[in-house]
Amino acid sequence: MEDIRIKAIAVKKAVFPYENGRTDLSFTDDIAAVKAAVNAGQRVALVPVRELPYDIREGDIAIVVTVEQFMMTPEDAGATLIYRADRMRYFVQNPVNENGITEISLIPARFFTTADDKEIFALYKRAEKAYADYLEAEGGKGIELEFDTLNTDIDAIVMHLSNVDKMQFVTALDTKVRLVKFINALAYEMEIMSIDASVAQQVRESMDENQREYYVREQIKALSQEIDEDDESESYLEKIDELKTTEENKEKFRREVRRLGRTAPSSPDMALLKNYLDTVIELPWGIYTEDNEDLKEAQRVLDEDHYGIEKVKERLIEALAVRKLCKEGRSPIICLVGPPGVGKTSIARSIARAMNKNYVRLSFGGVRDEAEIRGHRKTYVGAMPGRIITSIKTAGSMNPVFLMDEIDKMASDYKGDPASALLEVLDPEQNVNFRDHFLEVPFDLSKVLFITTANTLDTISRPLLDRMEIIEMSGYTDIEKKEIAKRYLVRKALKQNGVESAWIKLTDDAIEAMIQNYTRESGVRALEKQINAVVRKVARRFVEKPNSRRVTVSAKNIADFLGEPKFLEKSKVRPDAKGVVTGLAWTEVGGDTLEVEVAFTPGKGEILLTGSLGDVMKESARIALSYCRTHLAEWGISEEFFKDHDVHIHVPEGATPKDGPSAGITIATAVCSALTDRCVRGDVAMTGELTLRGKVLPIGGLKEKSLAALRDGVKTIFLPEDNRKDYKELPEAVKKGIDFRFVDNVGAVIKNAIIW
């Protein structure tokens, strides 16, 4: 099973091969993992452990089970899993935790022995005698202990022992060790049966039948005193003493341990207190990883994982240099903003590798409960820490790279505003004493390198935005996409689909055809899908005909793999036209071009605005009309023209909402073209906000808009003069491919864009 990934959960229960059993689940992540496996028709791996919660590790013993039934408890407070176990044990390989759900690979675990045959046979004889004595004392019958099926028989017998720690038999694979533990377990059971009889007689003499519950408590207490069992509280106290935290925090934890000792086992508070103590003990108090201070090595790692995005890499190397000079400095809060598919999430993983830090990712898409950030107070049933503390526990250190993905997708409702709760987390002045409601003590987050990602800043609250350093990750040029595909995407697709590099040759012109004719995006996610589609067809061909010749995919035969092109090159189909002007727009998924159409028809001076225009864009249209009406004389048009004509302004693709002020000069140019019956150059595009006096105001998203213009064959772009400062940030390919003209008045646009 080493090539199969399977979801795994840790259970505080000994699970044996061939066993039919059940176990109760209380952790949300475990329930989610089992649900996902059941929905996918998959089995689940159970990892028996002594204490929960537990992070599944390499080399743990796991039992694969088939889910027979999976039932949620009332109010979804927990779940019950009824299962049928597989025939053998497995070793855990390559555990990966993503959003709390662990996936693993498995290899079979085999029994072995470190002793010779004579020693094993002697131990077997002793075990056989001990088991016979145990059966006689218990007055029952059991299975016969056979030498040939020794390990299987031990499993079957141990499953019926009541007070022995069965966990050691699940994880032990050495036959000698298992025999020794088996003999000791039987001796322990014999002693307990003897003690239990005397204790029961003593308690029964002092208790009547109406005090059954008290009788059970007294029996447990007397048994504990008789066998001198260590109190569970002592174990907690020892672990608390070893924590690298303040004495004040330790005293708080000790008080909770004392409460645990006074709590009845049947009380609901017992599970809550144990969960609390387990959580605080497993947190990485005072544990830090050593940062990589080799700037050249860090630069090499970043360059190896990502092509381009030099500005982002430069800022990260600067942060590493500052950390090298100032060990006590606080980590910056970085927000990577850009369209989907440009590598925002993957760059965070590369940063962790470059800086030698642990890495943890938390997606905030759809989070709308404040308790997800700060946790629940312990007064609530099922209380648990928030996602921040849980993720730090998963990271295993107090200075990991912490990726907060899709931070702009958070929402708020009656349960609170999670964005407001993040203010403390992402404020370097406050997060040194972050307080989780469940934890109830301050936790230092100041050494965590928080990296957030977003597609747009519009939905992020201003106070939260003020705490972050914004780094824009704009879209890629076609040249950059081509390099990314050749260096990363093709190799990744071959590995994912099991295709050898000798089976396929993907030419440069084929990649260029995919970029230009099959994808229309700022990032490379759609390009990756197209490459995977090609590789899958090659994989099928070599499965059906293993001796096939090497497949060469070029621009000439790309349609055989991907079908007819989805996009036409606009540069070949855009003619000069009257009343039609190409504008530039910015969206959450990158830049785009749009056409503004204007037509005059006989009427009564009405204004029609269509194309799903927003309020701001409608205002821009009215401003453009007002400007044009004040300049009618310059164009030789009567002032009475608007009294006898209706004007219709339309932006195609009416199902797509459009808004913003940057189409002002585009609309004004289109109106002028329609009024004067003159054509506008088809290879020209423009963007800029317009005032009534004709002044052109600056716009945002210049790089995304320029990339869209280059992609669609635009040769000249008119931009506001105030955006000249942004010109130097544009890629060289854009500067070479487009003629940028900066204007401060729309008159210059009308003069040069319209063919007079």
C-alpha positions, -999 to +999 in steps of 0.1 A: +000+000+000+030+023-001+017+042-032-018+048-018-026+079+003-051+072+030-066+095+057-056+087+092-067+096+127-053+088+162-075+069+186-071+063+223-079+027+219-060-005+211-071-017+176-062-052+166-061-069+132-093-089+123-112-070+150-147-056+147-151-027+170-162+008+176-146+040+189-160+075+198-146+106+181-147+140+197-122+161+177-136+181+148-106+173+125-110+135+131-147+137+123-140+157+092-113+131+081-136+102+085-165+120+067-142+128+038-130+091+036-166+078+038-178+102+011-150+091-012-156+054-005-122+050+011-110+032+042-094+049+072-062+042+091-064+041+129-033+049+149-036+037+185-020+061+210-020+065+248-031+102+250-051+125+227-046+149+210-017+133+191+002+143+159+007+112+137+044+106+131+066+086+107+070+050+119+038+048+140+018+015+139-015+018+121-044-005+114-065+000+083-103-004+089-134-005+067-161+019+080-192-002+087-212+027+103-205+063+110-230+081+133-230+117+146-241+123+182-270+147+189-262+183+182-231+171+162-210+172+194-191+140+185-194+108+164-192+070+167-172+049+143-181+012+139-154-006+119-140-039+106-102-041+108-077-053+081-057-084+085-023-069+094-004-040+109+013-012+089+040+014+094+031+050+088+050+068+060+051+104+049+024+119+071+011+153+058-013+175+078-035+199+057-061+219+076-061+194+104-067+163+083-037+139+081-030+117+050-003+090+051+012+062+031+016+027+045+040-002+043+033-037+059+047-043+094+060-078+099+067-097+131+104-106+139+125-118+168+158-109+184+161-143+201+171-177+190+146-206+186+154-222+219+148-190+239+115-184+220+103-219+227+112-216+264+092-184+266+064-200+248+062-229+273+062-204+302+035-184+285+014-215+279+016-224+316+008-188+327-023-188+304-035-221+317-032-209+353-051-177+343-079-196+327-082-219+358-084-189+382-110-171+360-131-203+358-136-199+320-124-213+287-103-196+261-085-203+229-055-227+229-021-210+226-004-226+195+033-222+187+028-219+149+002-191+153+018-175+184+015-138+176-021-141+163-031-161+194-016-135+217-036-108+200-068-127+204-061-134+241-050-099+250-082-085+235-102-102+263-080-090+292-097-062+310-070-043+330-038-048+310-025-020+287-034-036+254-016-007+235+018-023+240+007-055+221-005-035+191+028-017+186+052-045+196+065-066+167+093-085+184+080-120+193+103-122+223+091-088+236+055-098+231+060-131+250+076-113+279+049-087+281+022-114+277+036-134+307+038-102+328+003-092+318-011-126+329+007-123+362-007-088+367-042-101+360-038-129+385-027-104+412-055-080+404-081-108+407-067-118+441-067-082+454-101-074+439-117-103+458-104-090+492-111-054+484-147-062+473-153-081+505-141-052+527-162-026+508-193-048+507-193-052+544-196-014+549-219-005+521-256-014+515-272-020+482-287+015+479-251+030+478-239+013+447-222+044+432-204+050+464-194+014+465-178+016+431-158+047+441-146+031+473-136+000+454-115+021+429-099+040+458-091+008+477-077-008+446-056+022+438-041+022+474-035-016+472-015-016+440+002+018+448-008+032+414+007+066+405-018+094+403-024+108+369-020+143+383+016+135+391+023+129+354+008+162+345+028+181+372+060+166+359+053+176+323+043+212+335+076+216+354+095+208+321+077+235+301+098+265+291+072+291+301+068+317+329+062+306+364+029+324+364+017+302+335+029+271+353+011+280+384-021+284+364-016+250+349-010+235+383-042+249+396-060+231+368-042+199+377-055+202+413-090+208+400-086+176+380-077+157+411-109+169+428-132+161+398-153+130+397-145+106+368-181+107+356-182+145+356-182+163+321-155+186+335-131+156+336-127+154+298-125+192+295-097+195+320-077+167+304-082+183+270-070+216+284-039+202+301-030+181+271-033+211+249-010+234+270+015+206+275+018+199+237+023+236+228+059+244+218+067+267+247+101+282+242+109+260+212+125+279+183+141+267+151+174+282+140+170+305+110+191+300+079+213+331+078+230+323+044+214+348+021+229+332-010+214+299-002+180+315+006+181+333-028+190+300-045+160+282-029+136+310-039+150+311-075+148+273-077+111+272-067+098+303-085+106+321-117+103+359-118+086+378-090+119+395-082+103+422-060+088+396-037+121+377-034+140+409-028+117+419+001+120+384+017+158+384+015+158+419+031+137+404+060+162+376+064+191+401+065+174+421+092+168+389+112+205+381+109+215+416+123+187+419+149+180+386+166+153+402+189+135+420+160+099+413+154+088+395+122+070+416+096+034+409+086+035+404+048+004+404+026+008+390-009-019+404-032-026+393-067-049+373-090-053+335-087-025+313-100+005+336-096+021+316-068+011+334-036+005+302-016+035+283-030+059+312-023+051+309+014+062+273+014+094+283-004+101+310+022+099+284+050+123+261+031+147+290+024+147+303+060+148+268+076+115+273+094+086+250+101+056+257+079+019+258+086-010+269+064-045+280+075-072+289+050-096+317+060-120+313+031-155+313+045-145+318+082-172+338+099-169+329+136-147+349+159-142+318+180-123+302+151-095+327+158-096+331+196-111+297+206-140+289+230-141+297+266-139+265+288-174+271+301-188+258+268-194+221+261-169+209+235-146+239+240-114+239+220-086+263+212-088+286+182-071+279+148-041+301+156-030+281+187-039+248+171-018+256+141+012+267+163+009+233+181+010+216+147+040+236+136+060+225+166+078+257+171+072+293+182+088+309+151+073+291+120+062+306+087+024+309+092+004+313+060-030+328+063-045+320+030-074+338+013-077+364+041-099+385+019-126+358+019-135+361+056-170+371+065-188+382+096-222+374+111-240+373+145-211+351+158-187+380+155-161+394+131-130+372+127-112+401+110-114+421+142-100+392+162-071+391+138-061+426+147-043+414+178-027+384+160-012+406+132-001+435+153+036+432+163+029+455+193+001+432+207+008+396+196+036+392+221+008+386+246-019+370+224-047+355+245-068+326+233-101+322+252-095+285+257-058+289+268-065+317+293-028+326+294-007+349+271+011+332+242+040+349+223+033+352+186+059+379+179+085+355+164+060+340+140+065+351+104+029+357+093+022+358+056-013+365+043-026+362+008-055+379-009-069+384-044-081+419-036-077+445-008-112+459-012-128+434+012-101+436+039-109+460+068-088+492+069-075+485+105-063+450+095-048+463+062-029+489+081-010+462+101+003+445+070+030+452+045+014+449+010+034+432-017+017+430-050+021+399-071+008+408-106+002+386-135+028+371-158+038+380-193+035+354-220+073+350-219+073+344-182+044+319-185+064+301-211+095+299-188+074+287-159+058+260-180+092+248-192+109+248-158+081+237-135+047+229-149+057+203-175+079+184-151+051+185-125+026+172-150+048+143-160+053+133-124+016+135-115+005+115-145+032+088-144+046+098-178+083+095-186+100+124-202+112+101-230+076+096-241+067+131-250+083+163-264+063+195-258+078+221-281+080+258-273+055+268-300+030+243-284+033+260-251+030+294-267-002+282-285-017+270-252-009+304-236-024+325-265-052+303-277-064+282-248-059+303-217-067+338-208-055+345-173-030+364-152-015+334-135-006+299-147-033+277-132-053+273-164-021+267-183-012+239-159-046+223-165-040+224-203-005+208-200-020+181-178-047+175-204-020+169-230+000+147-208-030+126-198-037+118-235-001+107-239-004+085-208-034+068-222-017+062-256+013+044-239-010+024-216-030+011-246+001+007-268+033+004-247+055+003-277+043+036-292+068+061-306+077+093-288+049+119-291+058+153-303+033+180-294+036+212-315+015+242-324+005+224-356-011+194-338-021+210-305-057+209-315-056+171-316-050+171-279-070+202-267-096+207-294-102+239-313-087+271-298-110+288-271-097+323-278-090+342-311-062+366-314-080+400-311-051+418-329-062+400-361-099+407-358-101+443-343-108+468-371-110+506-370-146+514-360-169+544-354-182+548-318-162+518-305-132+522-282-111+496-264-109+502-226-088+485-199-102+470-168-089+454-136-106+425-119-098+401-090-084+376-115-062+401-134-065+426-162-089+425-191-099+446-222-134+457-228-151+476-256-173+507-251-199+512-278-218+544-284-246+550-309-270+580-315-305+575-327-334+599-334-352+606-302-358+631-274-324+634-258-327+603-235-296+585-222-295+547-222-268+529-203-266+491-206-241+463-199-245+458-161-229+490-153-223+500-116-232+534-102-197+548-104-194+538-141-228+553-148-215+586-133-184+584-155-207+580-186-227+611-176-195+631-170-182+621-204-214+632-221-213+665-203-177+671-214-186+663-250-216+686-250-194+715-240-171+709-269-197+704-297-187+737-314-151+725-317-163+695-337-187+714-359-219+700-343-250+720-335-260+724-298-295+713-308-282+678-317-288+662-283-325+675-283-333+654-313-312+623-306-310+596-279-275+583-269-270+547-261-238+537-243-232+499-241-204+477-227-206+442-241-208+410-221-239+423-202-239+394-178-207+405-163-210+434-138-187+464-144-179+494-123-153+519-115-143+554-128-114+545-150-135+542-182-141+579-183-118+589-211-128+557-230-165+567-230-157+603-239-136+591-269-163+568-281-190+595-278-168+619-298-162+593-324-200+586-328-208+624-329-182+632-355-187+600-375-150+593-374-133+559-368-112+551-337-079+532-343-085+495-336-050+490-320-055+517-294-067+512-258-070+537-230-078+540-193-083+570-170-108+588-149-123+620-164-134+653-148-159+677-163-131+700-173-115+671-193-086+665-168-074+628-167-070+614-132-047+584-123-059+548-122-048+516-104-039+482-116-016+495-144+005+463-147-025+440-149-042+462-175-010+465-196-006+427-196-041+423-208-035+449-236-003+431-247-021+398-247-049+412-269-026+428-295-030+464-284-002+486-298-008+520-281-022+528-247-032+563-234-026+567-197-030+595-172+002+616-167+002+609-130+007+572-137+041+578-154+057+569-120+043+534-123+057+529-158+092+517-145+076+489-126+062+473-158+079+442-173+103+448-202+082+427-225+053+451-220+074+482-225+088+469-258+055+456-271+033+487-264+037+524-271+026+542-238+014+578-242+008+598-210-018+626-212-033+650-187-063+661-207-088+640-227-084+663-257-050+648-264-066+614-264-094+624-288-069+641-311-046+611-315-069+581-311-095+592-336-087+591-373-095+627-384 
